[in-house]
Amino acid sequence: MGVDIGGTKIAVGLVTRDGTVHRRACAPTPAAQGPRAVVRTVAELARGLGLDGVASAGVGTAGVVDPGGREIVGATDAIRDWAGTPLARLLEDELQLPVLVRNDVHAFLAGELAGTAWRSALGVTVGTGVGGALGLDGRVVPGSRGAAGHLGHVPVPEAEGLACSCGAEGHVEAVAAGPAMAAASGERDLRQVVERAEAGDVAAAGVLARGGRALGRALAGVVNVWDPQVVIIGGGVLAAGDLYLAPLREALAAGVLPVLTGVPIASARLGDDAVLIGAALAADGQRGRG
């Protein structure tokens, strides 16, 4: 079973070992009610799909997860009191299954890498925030504290003086994420900004281009350090197309070493299923090793 816990939506799916999602269920995240309500929602969705034949559950969630896959060790306020939640234990008590928890972007990249020939990768998702993950030898690298790949918190000039969700200033998430671009355009969500830009609104197009350039600049620094085979981009920002991605590519190409200029940028192939698949396969692999 794969579980995707976001700030606005929870999704649960039954996943086979070949990475196929057979059934799905979704519900709004009771973020303001805190961890117990989130766990209850996951359990209700899981039981609704049926637990017969399910060997393990993998969870992809917003926040920093300890490398052992048990506890949320750091989080923004997207889900109330999320930091410190022993999520694996709480879900094991509810589901009577072994549970492994991963950061949602780590799970996203694990899903995207499954079944491909890519051995090293840089994954990035742009939606309500900017998240990142590093892949090496076909596996996602969690880091010593579970925080590897946090691209959204790379400082960039475009975000100077802007508050980030983490409490610091100047991070790329404060200018390149969906809510940041919507706020800069005076809109409620990114979709409205994209619609205005596609209709010829120069100011809206400028906001999208600025966000794309900022993220491209941040990505260039990480690509110079990591030297990945591919950069995989997912999340709601893909709806903006080249209004966002063309400035991103230009900034990335301008900032990398000459030998890295040709690194390919691929759009995520699995859509909303990437986190479900990556989390479920990680949990199955952990169970097999155990």
Salt bridges, closest charged atoms under 4 A:
ASP81 OD2 - ARG80 NH1 2.77
GLU92 OE2 - ARG70 NH1 2.92
ASP93 OD2 - ARG89 NH1 3.72
GLU94 OE1 - ARG47 NH2 2.88
GLU112 OE1 - ARG269 NE 3.71
GLU158 OE2 - ARG217 NH2 2.92
GLU187 OE2 - ARG196 NH1 2.93
ASP189 OD2 - ARG191 NH2 3.77
GLU195 OE2 - ARG191 NH1 3.04
ASP201 OD2 - ARG196 NE 3.08
ASP242 OD1 - ARG249 NH1 3.15
ASP273 OD2 - ARG24 NH2 2.64
ASP284 OD2 - ARG17 NE 2.84
ASP284 OD1 - ARG287 NH2 3.46
